[in-house]
């Protein structure tokens, strides 16, 4: 049945006032077999609405190639919410932030020199127009005006903390309308300083993003929006982890519950995150202030549900608060979910990266090294290789325009590893490194920055040149290693000590359950289950185990493959029935 949602002095659904109590669930961070379970638990909390971002970089991984299937079936996710009686908030903005790779932008935007984002730059806008034309064919039929559960959408995302191009904001709003948006539109920004002013679009409700002092934040917002409904679009109830922080980030449950009460007493809320989920594969984002801080694979976020969907004490505390404002429904959880320990797995075999290069990638030859993006690669690793014909002993080396982490080898033996700020300086070798015949540089994309002006400088690999002993070195072979197809691996090709390689394990599953891969003793790399990229691991923590959802496990024999770059491989892994978030 078609309906209507209106924004006046408050929110109105089919003419009646409604208090929106929403929670964030990112469908693209959860296997689709578990969508219903997470949504049922959201409803059982007392929520009547679910909110999600829509990641452009997954739905259009390559220019003009769109995917709305499987884990990306946004329509199915929204319809499942509707079946459970939940309303839906969509945030189909080109940029989503969300601690997500490149803030949701597709990597291929960086192929174009001079690309500018989030402003009235026509080459950028042309790509947005192409994306919206396809996206809205999928999401427009899901609006309440068409009988669906989507009650409103968002224009851009926290734009006030990025720029002040009001013409762009209004252009994006109009573009959404022209492509079929019929429901009301909102913006979301921190309600401080210039953020609210810069993030405004004409005739669009402004909502706030904050994690504490709800009454104070609403008072600031009210001065700006007047007699309009007050909504916290992102009530931050936790935080994300980056590699190298001392421990998993946790919030104060009592303080969060108190803030939720303040928010609901005056207005509306979207809890960010209700469940965080997982940055599978290479989808984690990063921040860059003084140094690069890439996010871990888990997006647990200290949310109301754990990464694998378990109910937490924070969930119980929030349900108690919400019960003051609405009747808590009885909900039967229909998905059987268990945790399973499959135990210790011994390494079956291994293979070296260097002898397998031609099996995994076709060499691309250039005079100077090219970035991943220029070579048509979005994610993973890239290896640069060149012969040293004229150089003597290696006294110093510098990589210009390199991101993010480079393992450098001389004659396939480790020479040095450079990370982040170290790539901005020349590296000198005491006594000089011995002369070699070949230099190899393995560069890892650790996750593109998802927030701030560094968005426009996120080319990965080596974008300019390699300088050896003070001169530029020319003529390179480049091997793109997105790690998407590893079927060509030859395990007869040996792995040399201290070099990057692949390690294979297997286990038999008679019963299927969620499990956690403990990588204690391993250095740095990524893990695959039956070819599916589970994400990154790194000994520096705080994350110590990778979540493996049961739907990814087969009954019978399963294969786990680890790619490790530091030469740290104890020969076994363990599949546990508990996470260890640090």
SEDOKOL-123234 format. One record per residue (C-alpha): residue number from 1; residue in three letters; x, y, z. Coordinates in Angstrom, 1 decimal. Last residue first. Example, Ala and Ser with C-alpha at 12.3 -4.5 7.8 and 13.67 -1.06 7.14 Angstrom:
PT seq type     c1     c2     c3
PT   2  SER   13.7   -1.1    7.1
PT   1  ALA   12.3   -4.5    7.8
//
This chain:
PT seq type     c1     c2     c3
PT 582  UNK   42.0   -7.0   22.0
PT 581  UNK   39.0   -8.2   19.9
PT 580  UNK   39.5  -11.9   20.7
PT 579  UNK   36.5  -13.6   19.3
PT 578  UNK   35.2  -16.9   20.7
PT 577  UNK   34.5  -20.3   19.1
PT 576  UNK   38.1  -20.8   17.9
PT 575  UNK   39.7  -21.9   14.6
PT 574  UNK   43.4  -22.2   15.2
PT 573  UNK   46.3  -21.5   12.8
PT 572  UNK   49.5  -23.6   12.1
PT 571  UNK   53.0  -23.4   10.6
PT 570  UNK   54.4  -20.6   12.7
PT 569  UNK   54.7  -18.2    9.7
PT 568  UNK   56.5  -14.9   10.0
PT 567  UNK   58.2  -14.2    6.6
PT 566  UNK   56.9  -10.7    6.6
PT 565  UNK   54.4  -10.8    3.7
PT 564  UNK   51.9  -13.4    4.5
PT 563  UNK   49.1  -14.7    2.2
PT 562  UNK   47.0  -17.2    4.2
PT 561  UNK   44.8  -19.8    2.4
PT 560  UNK   42.0  -21.7    4.2
PT 559  UNK   40.4  -24.7    2.5
PT 558  UNK   37.2  -26.4    3.5
PT 557  UNK   36.4  -30.1    3.3
PT 556  UNK   32.9  -31.3    4.1
PT 555  UNK   29.9  -29.1    4.8
PT 554  UNK   30.9  -25.7    3.4
PT 553  UNK   31.8  -22.6    5.4
PT 552  UNK   30.9  -19.1    4.2
PT 551  UNK   27.4  -19.4    5.6
PT 550  UNK   29.0  -20.0    9.1
PT 549  UNK   30.4  -16.5    9.3
PT 548  UNK   34.2  -16.4    9.7
PT 547  UNK   35.4  -13.6   12.1
PT 546  UNK   39.2  -12.9   12.1
PT 545  UNK   41.1  -13.2   15.3
PT 544  UNK   43.7  -11.0   17.1
PT 543  UNK   42.4   -7.5   16.5
PT 542  UNK   44.4   -5.0   18.6
PT 541  UNK   46.6   -5.9   16.8
PT 540  UNK   50.4   -5.5   16.0
PT 539  UNK   50.4   -9.0   14.5
PT 538  UNK   48.5   -8.0   11.4
PT 537  UNK   45.6   -9.7    9.8
PT 536  UNK   43.6   -8.5    6.7
PT 535  UNK   40.2   -9.6    5.4
PT 534  UNK   38.1  -12.7    4.9
PT 533  UNK   38.7  -12.8    1.1
PT 532  UNK   36.6  -15.7   -0.2
PT 531  UNK   38.6  -18.3   -2.2
PT 530  UNK   37.4  -21.3   -0.1
PT 529  UNK   38.3  -19.2    3.0
PT 528  UNK   40.9  -16.6    2.3
PT 527  UNK   43.2  -14.7    4.7
PT 526  UNK   45.3  -11.5    4.4
PT 525  UNK   48.8  -10.4    5.4
PT 524  UNK   51.0   -9.5    8.3
PT 523  UNK   53.1  -11.4   10.8
PT 522  UNK   51.8  -14.8   12.1
PT 521  UNK   52.4  -15.9   15.6
PT 520  UNK   48.8  -15.7   16.7
PT 519  UNK   46.5  -15.8   13.7
PT 518  UNK   43.3  -17.0   15.4
PT 517  UNK   40.6  -17.6   12.9
PT 516  UNK   37.2  -17.2   14.5
PT 515  UNK   34.2  -19.4   14.0
PT 514  UNK   30.5  -19.2   13.1
PT 513  UNK   29.0  -22.7   12.8
PT 512  UNK   28.4  -25.5   10.4
PT 511  UNK   28.5  -29.1   11.6
PT 510  UNK   30.4  -31.9    9.7
PT 509  UNK   33.1  -29.4    8.8
PT 508  UNK   36.4  -30.8    7.6
PT 507  UNK   39.5  -28.7    7.8
PT 506  UNK   42.2  -27.4    5.4
PT 505  UNK   45.3  -25.3    5.5
PT 504  UNK   47.4  -23.6    2.9
PT 503  UNK   50.2  -21.1    3.3
PT 502  UNK   51.1  -18.5    0.6
PT 501  UNK   54.2  -16.5    0.4
PT 500  UNK   56.2  -13.3    1.0
PT 499  UNK   59.9  -13.7    1.7
PT 498  UNK   61.8  -14.2    4.9
PT 497  UNK   62.8  -17.8    4.1
PT 496  UNK   62.3  -18.8    0.5
PT 495  UNK   59.0  -20.4   -0.5
PT 494  UNK   59.2  -23.1   -3.1
PT 493  UNK   57.4  -23.5   -6.4
PT 492  UNK   55.7  -26.9   -6.3
PT 491  UNK   52.7  -25.2   -4.7
PT 490  UNK   51.8  -23.6   -8.0
PT 489  UNK   49.2  -20.9   -7.5
PT 488  UNK   47.0  -20.4  -10.6
PT 487  UNK   43.8  -20.6   -8.7
PT 486  UNK   44.6  -17.4   -6.8
PT 485  UNK   42.0  -15.2   -8.4
PT 484  UNK   41.0  -12.0   -6.6
PT 483  UNK   44.3  -11.4   -4.8
PT 482  UNK   44.4   -7.8   -6.3
PT 481  UNK   48.1   -8.6   -7.3
PT 480  UNK   49.1   -6.4  -10.2
PT 479  UNK   52.6   -7.3  -11.4
PT 478  UNK   54.6   -4.4  -12.7
PT 477  UNK   57.8   -4.7  -14.7
PT 476  UNK   59.9   -1.6  -14.6
PT 475  UNK   62.3    0.3  -16.9
PT 474  UNK   63.9    3.4  -15.2
PT 473  UNK   65.8    4.3  -12.1
PT 472  UNK   65.9    7.9  -11.1
PT 471  UNK   69.2    9.0   -9.6
PT 470  UNK   70.3    9.8   -6.0
PT 469  UNK   71.7    6.4   -5.1
PT 468  UNK   68.4    4.8   -6.2
PT 467  UNK   65.3    7.0   -6.9
PT 466  UNK   62.0    5.2   -7.7
PT 465  UNK   59.4    7.3   -9.5
PT 464  UNK   56.0    8.9   -9.6
PT 463  UNK   52.8    7.0   -8.6
PT 462  UNK   54.2    4.0   -6.7
PT 461  UNK   51.5    1.7   -5.3
PT 460  UNK   48.3    3.5   -4.3
PT 459  UNK   46.6    6.7   -5.4
PT 458  UNK   44.9    8.3   -2.5
PT 457  UNK   45.7   12.0   -2.9
PT 456  UNK   42.1   13.5   -3.4
PT 455  UNK   40.7   11.9   -0.3
PT 454  UNK   43.4   13.5    1.8
PT 453  UNK   41.1   16.5    2.2
PT 452  UNK   39.1   14.8    5.0
PT 451  UNK   37.7   11.3    5.6
PT 450  UNK   37.8    7.9    4.0
PT 449  UNK   41.5    7.4    3.5
PT 448  UNK   42.2    4.5    1.2
PT 447  UNK   42.9    1.1    2.7
PT 446  UNK   46.3   -0.5    3.4
PT 445  UNK   47.2   -0.6   -0.3
PT 444  UNK   50.3   -2.8   -0.2
PT 443  UNK   53.5   -2.3   -2.1
PT 442  UNK   55.9   -5.1   -3.0
PT 441  UNK   59.2   -3.7   -4.3
PT 440  UNK   61.6   -5.9   -6.2
PT 439  UNK   65.2   -5.0   -7.1
PT 438  UNK   67.3   -7.2   -9.3
PT 437  UNK   71.0   -7.8   -9.9
PT 436  UNK   72.3   -6.8   -6.5
PT 435  UNK   75.2   -4.7   -5.1
PT 434  UNK   75.5   -5.0   -1.3
PT 433  UNK   73.6   -2.6    0.9
PT 432  UNK   75.7    0.5    1.9
PT 431  UNK   77.9    0.8    5.0
PT 430  UNK   74.8    2.2    6.8
PT 429  UNK   71.9    2.2    4.4
PT 428  UNK   70.1    5.4    3.7
PT 427  UNK   66.3    5.7    3.2
PT 426  UNK   65.2    8.9    1.5
PT 425  UNK   62.1   10.4    3.1
PT 424  UNK   58.3   10.5    2.3
PT 423  UNK   58.0    6.8    2.3
PT 422  UNK   58.9    6.7    6.0
PT 421  UNK   55.8    8.7    6.7
PT 420  UNK   53.6    5.7    5.7
PT 419  UNK   55.6    2.5    5.9
PT 418  UNK   59.0    1.4    4.6
PT 417  UNK   60.2   -2.1    4.8
PT 416  UNK   63.9   -2.8    4.1
PT 415  UNK   66.3   -5.2    2.2
PT 414  UNK   64.6   -8.6    2.3
PT 413  UNK   66.1  -11.1   -0.2
PT 412  UNK   64.5  -11.5   -3.7
PT 411  UNK   67.7  -10.3   -5.4
PT 410  UNK   67.3   -7.1   -3.4
PT 409  UNK   63.9   -6.8   -1.8
PT 408  UNK   61.8   -3.9   -0.7
PT 407  UNK   58.6   -4.3    1.3
PT 406  UNK   56.5   -1.1    0.7
PT 405  UNK   53.6    0.1    2.8
PT 404  UNK   51.0    2.8    1.8
PT 403  UNK   51.4    4.5   -0.7
PT 402  UNK   54.3    5.8   -2.9
PT 401  UNK   54.5    9.2   -4.6
PT 400  UNK   58.2    9.2   -4.7
PT 399  UNK   60.1    6.1   -3.5
PT 398  UNK   63.5    6.8   -2.1
PT 397  UNK   66.7    4.7   -2.0
PT 396  UNK   70.2    5.1   -0.5
PT 395  UNK   73.6    3.4   -0.6
PT 394  UNK   72.7    0.4   -2.8
PT 393  UNK   76.1   -1.0   -3.9
PT 392  UNK   76.8   -0.3   -7.6
PT 391  UNK   74.1    0.6  -10.0
PT 390  UNK   74.5    0.1  -13.8
PT 389  UNK   72.4   -2.9  -14.7
PT 388  UNK   70.0   -3.2  -11.8
PT 387  UNK   67.0   -5.2  -13.2
PT 386  UNK   63.5   -4.1  -12.3
PT 385  UNK   60.5   -5.4  -10.4
PT 384  UNK   57.4   -3.6   -9.1
PT 383  UNK   54.9   -5.7   -7.1
PT 382  UNK   51.3   -4.6   -6.5
PT 381  UNK   49.1   -5.5   -3.6
PT 380  UNK   45.4   -5.4   -2.7
PT 379  UNK   42.9   -3.1   -4.1
PT 378  UNK   41.7   -1.1   -7.1
PT 377  UNK   43.8   -2.1  -10.1
PT 376  UNK   43.4   -0.6  -13.6
PT 375  UNK   47.0    0.1  -14.2
PT 374  UNK   46.6    3.9  -13.7
PT 373  UNK   44.8    3.0  -10.4
PT 372  UNK   47.6    0.8   -9.1
PT 371  UNK   50.1    3.6   -9.7
PT 370  UNK   52.7    3.4  -12.5
PT 369  UNK   56.4    2.8  -12.2
PT 368  UNK   58.5    4.5  -14.9
PT 367  UNK   59.5    3.2  -18.3
PT 366  UNK   56.6    0.8  -18.3
PT 365  UNK   56.1   -3.0  -18.6
PT 364  UNK   53.0   -4.8  -17.4
PT 363  UNK   53.7   -8.3  -16.2
PT 362  UNK   50.7  -10.7  -16.3
PT 361  UNK   49.6  -11.8  -12.9
PT 360  UNK   49.1  -14.8  -10.7
PT 359  UNK   51.0  -17.6  -12.5
PT 358  UNK   53.7  -15.2  -13.7
PT 357  UNK   54.4  -14.1  -10.1
PT 356  UNK   54.5  -17.6   -8.7
PT 355  UNK   58.3  -17.8   -8.3
PT 354  UNK   58.3  -14.5   -6.3
PT 353  UNK   55.2  -15.3   -4.2
PT 352  UNK   56.5  -18.5   -2.7
PT 351  UNK   54.2  -21.5   -2.1
PT 350  UNK   53.2  -23.4    1.0
PT 349  UNK   51.8  -26.8    2.0
PT 348  UNK   49.5  -28.5    4.5
PT 347  UNK   49.9  -26.2    7.5
PT 346  UNK   48.5  -27.7   10.6
PT 345  UNK   45.0  -26.7   11.8
PT 344  UNK   44.2  -26.3   15.5
PT 343  UNK   40.5  -26.5   16.5
PT 342  UNK   37.2  -26.4   14.7
PT 341  UNK   35.6  -24.3   17.4
PT 340  UNK   32.0  -23.5   16.6
PT 339  UNK   29.6  -20.7   17.4
PT 338  UNK   25.9  -21.1   16.7
PT 337  UNK   23.3  -19.3   14.8
PT 336  UNK   19.7  -20.6   14.2
PT 335  UNK   17.8  -17.9   12.3
PT 334  UNK   14.2  -17.4   13.3
PT 333  UNK   14.6  -15.0   16.3
PT 332  UNK   11.0  -14.7   17.6
PT 331  UNK   10.1  -11.1   18.3
PT 330  UNK    8.0   -9.8   21.2
PT 329  UNK    7.5   -6.1   20.7
PT 328  UNK    8.8   -3.4   23.1
PT 327  UNK    6.1   -0.8   23.6
PT 326  UNK    7.4    2.7   22.9
PT 325  UNK    9.0    5.6   24.7
PT 324  UNK   10.0    4.3   28.1
PT 323  UNK   10.8    0.9   26.6
PT 322  UNK   13.6    2.6   24.7
PT 321  UNK   15.5    3.1   27.9
PT 320  UNK   15.3   -0.5   28.9
PT 319  UNK   16.1   -1.6   25.4
PT 318  UNK   19.3    0.5   25.5
PT 317  UNK   20.5   -1.2   28.6
PT 316  UNK   19.9   -4.6   27.2
PT 315  UNK   21.7   -3.8   24.0
PT 314  UNK   24.6   -2.3   25.9
PT 313  UNK   24.8   -5.6   27.9
PT 312  UNK   25.5   -7.3   24.5
PT 311  UNK   23.4   -9.4   22.1
PT 310  UNK   25.5  -11.5   19.8
PT 309  UNK   25.5  -10.7   16.1
PT 308  UNK   28.9  -11.8   14.9
PT 307  UNK   30.5   -8.3   15.1
PT 306  UNK   28.9   -7.9   18.5
PT 305  UNK   25.4   -6.4   18.8
PT 304  UNK   24.8   -3.1   20.6
PT 303  UNK   27.9   -1.7   19.0
PT 302  UNK   31.5   -1.7   20.4
PT 301  UNK   32.4   -0.7   16.8
PT 300  UNK   32.6   -4.4   15.8
PT 299  UNK   34.0   -3.2   12.4
PT 298  UNK   36.5   -6.1   12.3
PT 297  UNK   39.1   -5.9    9.6
PT 296  UNK   41.2   -3.2   11.3
PT 295  UNK   41.2    0.4   10.2
PT 294  UNK   44.2    2.1    8.7
PT 293  UNK   45.8    4.9   10.7
PT 292  UNK   48.1    7.0    8.5
PT 291  UNK   50.0    9.7   10.4
PT 290  UNK   49.5   13.3   11.3
PT 289  UNK   45.9   13.3   10.4
PT 288  UNK   45.1   10.5    8.0
PT 287  UNK   42.2    8.1    8.6
PT 286  UNK   41.7    4.7    7.0
PT 285  UNK   39.0    2.6    5.3
PT 284  UNK   38.5   -1.1    5.4
PT 283  UNK   37.2   -2.8    2.2
PT 282  UNK   40.2   -5.0    1.4
PT 281  UNK   38.4   -8.3    1.9
PT 280  UNK   35.7   -8.2    4.5
PT 279  UNK   35.3   -5.1    6.6
PT 278  UNK   33.0   -6.8    9.1
PT 277  UNK   29.8   -6.1   11.0
PT 276  UNK   29.0   -2.9   12.9
PT 275  UNK   25.7   -3.8   14.6
PT 274  UNK   23.4   -1.1   16.0
PT 273  UNK   26.1    1.3   14.9
PT 272  UNK   25.3    4.2   15.0
PT 271  UNK   21.9    4.4   16.7
PT 270  UNK   19.5    6.6   14.6
PT 269  UNK   17.5    8.9   16.9
PT 268  UNK   14.4   11.1   17.1
PT 267  UNK   13.4   14.0   19.3
PT 266  UNK   13.2   15.6   22.7
PT 265  UNK   12.9   12.8   25.3
PT 264  UNK   14.5   10.4   22.8
PT 263  UNK   17.7   12.3   22.7
PT 262  UNK   18.0   12.7   26.5
PT 261  UNK   17.2    9.0   27.0
PT 260  UNK   19.9    8.0   24.5
PT 259  UNK   22.4   10.2   26.3
PT 258  UNK   21.7    8.4   29.6
PT 257  UNK   22.1    5.0   27.9
PT 256  UNK   25.4    6.1   26.4
PT 255  UNK   26.6    7.3   29.8
PT 254  UNK   25.6    4.0   31.5
PT 253  UNK   27.2    1.9   28.8
PT 252  UNK   30.6    3.7   28.9
PT 251  UNK   32.4    3.2   25.6
PT 250  UNK   34.9    0.6   24.3
PT 249  UNK   37.7    0.8   21.8
PT 248  UNK   39.6   -2.4   21.4
PT 247  UNK   43.1   -2.1   22.8
PT 246  UNK   46.5   -0.4   22.4
PT 245  UNK   46.0    1.0   19.0
PT 244  UNK   48.3   -0.5   16.3
PT 243  UNK   45.8   -1.2   13.6
PT 242  UNK   42.8    1.1   13.8
PT 241  UNK   39.7    0.3   15.9
PT 240  UNK   36.3    1.9   15.4
PT 239  UNK   34.1    3.7   18.0
PT 238  UNK   31.1    3.1   20.2
PT 237  UNK   27.5    4.5   20.7
PT 236  UNK   27.8    7.2   18.1
PT 235  UNK   24.3    8.6   17.7
PT 234  UNK   24.3    9.2   14.0
PT 233  UNK   21.2   10.8   12.5
PT 232  UNK   20.4   12.6   15.8
PT 231  UNK   17.0   14.1   15.0
PT 230  UNK   15.2   17.2   16.0
PT 229  UNK   12.0   17.9   14.2
PT 228  UNK   11.5   21.4   12.9
PT 227  UNK   10.4   24.6   14.7
PT 226  UNK   13.8   26.4   14.5
PT 225  UNK   16.5   24.8   12.3
PT 224  UNK   19.5   26.8   13.5
PT 223  UNK   18.8   27.6   17.1
PT 222  UNK   17.3   24.1   17.4
PT 221  UNK   20.5   22.5   16.4
PT 220  UNK   22.5   24.0   19.3
PT 219  UNK   19.8   23.0   21.8
PT 218  UNK   19.8   19.5   20.3
PT 217  UNK   23.5   19.2   20.9
PT 216  UNK   23.1   20.3   24.5
PT 215  UNK   20.3   17.8   25.2
PT 214  UNK   22.2   15.0   23.6
PT 213  UNK   25.4   15.4   25.5
PT 212  UNK   27.2   12.5   23.8
PT 211  UNK   27.9   10.7   20.5
PT 210  UNK   27.2   13.2   17.8
PT 209  UNK   25.7   13.5   14.3
PT 208  UNK   23.0   16.0   13.7
PT 207  UNK   20.0   16.4   11.3
PT 206  UNK   19.3   19.2    8.9
PT 205  UNK   16.0   19.1    7.0
PT 204  UNK   16.3   20.0    3.3
PT 203  UNK   14.7   23.1    1.8
PT 202  UNK   17.9   24.5    0.5
PT 201  UNK   21.0   22.3    1.3
PT 200  UNK   23.1   22.8    4.4
PT 199  UNK   26.5   21.3    5.1
PT 198  UNK   28.4   24.6    5.4
PT 197  UNK   26.1   26.0    8.1
PT 196  UNK   26.0   22.9   10.2
PT 195  UNK   29.8   22.4   10.0
PT 194  UNK   30.6   26.0   10.6
PT 193  UNK   31.0   25.7   14.4
PT 192  UNK   29.2   22.6   15.8
PT 191  UNK   26.1   20.6   15.1
PT 190  UNK   28.1   17.7   13.5
PT 189  UNK   26.5   17.1   10.2
PT 188  UNK   23.6   15.2    8.6
PT 187  UNK   21.5   16.3    5.6
PT 186  UNK   17.9   15.4    5.0
PT 185  UNK   15.5   14.6    2.1
PT 184  UNK   11.8   13.9    2.0
PT 183  UNK   10.5   11.0   -0.2
PT 182  UNK   10.0   11.3   -3.9
PT 181  UNK   13.5   10.5   -5.2
PT 180  UNK   13.1    9.5   -8.8
PT 179  UNK   16.3   10.4  -10.7
PT 178  UNK   15.3   14.0  -11.1
PT 177  UNK   14.8   14.2   -7.3
PT 176  UNK   18.3   12.8   -6.6
PT 175  UNK   19.9   15.2   -9.1
PT 174  UNK   18.1   18.1   -7.4
PT 173  UNK   19.6   17.3   -4.1
PT 172  UNK   23.0   16.8   -5.6
PT 171  UNK   22.8   20.2   -7.3
PT 170  UNK   21.7   21.8   -4.1
PT 169  UNK   24.7   20.4   -2.3
PT 168  UNK   27.0   21.4   -5.1
PT 167  UNK   25.8   25.0   -5.2
PT 166  UNK   26.4   25.1   -1.4
PT 165  UNK   30.0   24.4   -2.0
PT 164  UNK   31.3   24.8    1.6
PT 163  UNK   33.6   21.8    2.1
PT 162  UNK   34.6   18.9    4.2
PT 161  UNK   33.3   19.2    7.7
PT 160  UNK   30.0   20.7    6.4
PT 159  UNK   29.6   17.7    4.1
PT 158  UNK   28.8   15.3    6.9
PT 157  UNK   27.2   13.0    4.2
PT 156  UNK   25.7   14.0    0.9
PT 155  UNK   21.9   14.3    0.6
PT 154  UNK   20.1   11.7    2.8
PT 153  UNK   16.9    9.7    2.1
PT 152  UNK   13.5    9.5    3.6
PT 151  UNK   10.6    7.0    4.4
PT 150  UNK   11.8    3.9    2.6
PT 149  UNK    9.3    1.1    3.5
PT 148  UNK    7.9    0.3    0.0
PT 147  UNK    4.4    1.0   -1.4
PT 146  UNK    5.5    3.3   -4.2
PT 145  UNK    5.2    6.5   -2.1
PT 144  UNK    6.9    4.6    0.7
PT 143  UNK   10.0    4.3   -1.4
PT 142  UNK   11.4    0.9   -2.5
PT 141  UNK   10.6    1.6   -6.2
PT 140  UNK   13.2    4.4   -6.2
PT 139  UNK   16.0    2.1   -4.9
PT 138  UNK   16.9   -0.1   -7.9
PT 137  UNK   16.3    2.3  -10.8
PT 136  UNK   17.7    4.9   -8.4
PT 135  UNK   21.1    3.2   -8.5
PT 134  UNK   21.4    3.2  -12.3
PT 133  UNK   20.8    6.8  -13.0
PT 132  UNK   22.5    7.7   -9.8
PT 131  UNK   25.8    6.1  -11.0
PT 130  UNK   25.9    7.8  -14.4
PT 129  UNK   25.1   11.2  -12.7
PT 128  UNK   27.8   10.7  -10.1
PT 127  UNK   30.3   10.0  -12.9
PT 126  UNK   29.4   13.2  -14.7
PT 125  UNK   29.6   15.1  -11.4
PT 124  UNK   33.2   14.1  -11.0
PT 123  UNK   34.2   15.2  -14.5
PT 122  UNK   32.1   18.4  -13.9
PT 121  UNK   33.7   19.7  -10.7
PT 120  UNK   31.0   21.4   -8.7
PT 119  UNK   32.2   20.0   -5.4
PT 118  UNK   32.5   16.7   -3.5
PT 117  UNK   35.6   15.4   -5.2
PT 116  UNK   38.3   16.8   -7.5
PT 115  UNK   40.1   14.7  -10.2
PT 114  UNK   43.2   16.4  -11.5
PT 113  UNK   44.5   13.4  -13.3
PT 112  UNK   41.8   10.8  -14.0
PT 111  UNK   42.6    7.2  -12.8
PT 110  UNK   41.6    8.3   -9.4
PT 109  UNK   37.9    8.0  -10.1
PT 108  UNK   38.7    4.3  -10.7
PT 107  UNK   39.0    3.6   -7.0
PT 106  UNK   35.3    3.8   -6.5
PT 105  UNK   34.2    6.3   -3.8
PT 104  UNK   32.7    4.7   -0.7
PT 103  UNK   34.7    6.7    1.8
PT 102  UNK   37.9    5.6    0.1
PT 101  UNK   37.5    2.2    1.8
PT 100  UNK   34.9    2.4    4.5
PT  99  UNK   35.3    3.9    8.0
PT  98  UNK   31.7    5.0    7.4
PT  97  UNK   32.7    7.9    5.1
PT  96  UNK   29.6    7.7    2.8
PT  95  UNK   30.5    9.7   -0.3
PT  94  UNK   28.3    9.3   -3.5
PT  93  UNK   25.3    9.5   -1.2
PT  92  UNK   22.6    6.8   -1.2
PT  91  UNK   21.8    7.2    2.5
PT  90  UNK   18.6    5.2    2.9
PT  89  UNK   16.3    5.3    5.9
PT  88  UNK   14.0    2.3    6.2
PT  87  UNK   10.8    1.5    8.0
PT  86  UNK   10.4   -1.8    9.8
PT  85  UNK    7.4   -4.1    9.8
PT  84  UNK    9.4   -7.4    9.6
PT  83  UNK    8.5   -7.9    6.0
PT  82  UNK    9.6   -4.3    5.3
PT  81  UNK   13.1   -5.1    6.7
PT  80  UNK   13.3   -8.1    4.4
PT  79  UNK   12.2   -5.8    1.5
PT  78  UNK   15.0   -3.4    2.3
PT  77  UNK   17.6   -6.2    2.4
PT  76  UNK   16.3   -7.6   -0.9
PT  75  UNK   16.5   -4.3   -2.6
PT  74  UNK   20.0   -3.7   -1.4
PT  73  UNK   21.2   -6.9   -3.0
PT  72  UNK   24.9   -6.2   -2.5
PT  71  UNK   25.6   -9.4   -0.5
PT  70  UNK   24.1  -11.4   -3.3
PT  69  UNK   23.3   -9.2   -6.3
PT  68  UNK   23.2   -5.4   -7.0
PT  67  UNK   26.3   -5.2   -9.2
PT  66  UNK   27.0   -2.5  -11.8
PT  65  UNK   29.7   -2.4  -14.4
PT  64  UNK   29.8    1.1  -16.0
PT  63  UNK   33.2    2.0  -14.4
PT  62  UNK   34.5   -0.9  -12.4
PT  61  UNK   33.5   -1.7   -8.8
PT  60  UNK   30.1    0.0   -9.4
PT  59  UNK   28.0   -1.4   -6.6
PT  58  UNK   30.9   -2.0   -4.4
PT  57  UNK   32.6    1.4   -4.8
PT  56  UNK   29.2    3.2   -4.6
PT  55  UNK   28.6    2.0   -1.0
PT  54  UNK   25.0    2.5    0.1
PT  53  UNK   24.6    3.6    3.7
PT  52  UNK   22.0    2.0    5.9
PT  51  UNK   19.3    2.9    8.3
PT  50  UNK   16.7    0.6   10.0
PT  49  UNK   13.4    1.8   11.5
PT  48  UNK   10.8    0.8   14.2
PT  47  UNK   13.3    0.1   17.0
PT  46  UNK   12.1   -1.5   20.2
PT  45  UNK   15.2   -3.7   20.8
PT  44  UNK   13.2   -6.7   19.4
PT  43  UNK   13.0   -4.8   16.1
PT  42  UNK   16.8   -4.6   15.9
PT  41  UNK   17.1   -8.2   16.9
PT  40  UNK   14.8   -9.2   14.0
PT  39  UNK   16.8   -7.0   11.6
PT  38  UNK   20.1   -8.7   12.6
PT  37  UNK   18.5  -12.2   12.2
PT  36  UNK   17.0  -11.3    8.9
PT  35  UNK   20.3  -10.0    7.5
PT  34  UNK   22.2  -13.1    8.5
PT  33  UNK   22.0  -15.1    5.3
PT  32  UNK   22.9  -11.9    3.5
PT  31  UNK   26.4  -12.0    4.9
PT  30  UNK   27.0   -8.7    6.9
PT  29  UNK   29.2   -5.7    6.0
PT  28  UNK   27.3   -4.9    2.8
PT  27  UNK   24.0   -4.8    4.6
PT  26  UNK   25.2   -2.0    6.8
PT  25  UNK   22.9   -2.0    9.8
PT  24  UNK   22.3    1.4   11.6
PT  23  UNK   19.6    1.6   14.2
PT  22  UNK   16.4    3.6   14.2
PT  21  UNK   13.9    5.0   16.7
PT  20  UNK   11.8    7.4   14.7
PT  19  UNK    8.9    8.9   16.7
PT  18  UNK    5.8    9.1   14.5
PT  17  UNK    3.1   11.7   14.3
PT  16  UNK    0.1   10.7   12.2
PT  15  UNK   -0.8   12.0    8.7
PT  14  UNK    0.3    8.9    6.8
PT  13  UNK    3.6    9.0    8.7
PT  12  UNK    4.4   12.4   10.2
PT  11  UNK    7.8   13.6   11.5
PT  10  UNK    7.7   16.8   13.5
PT   9  UNK    7.0   20.5   13.0
PT   8  UNK    6.7   19.5    9.3
PT   7  UNK    8.5   16.6    7.7
PT   6  UNK    6.2   14.3    5.8
PT   5  UNK    6.0   10.6    5.0
PT   4  UNK    3.4    9.3    2.7
PT   3  UNK    1.8    5.9    1.9
PT   2  UNK    1.3    3.4   -1.0
PT   1  UNK    0.0    0.0    0.0
//
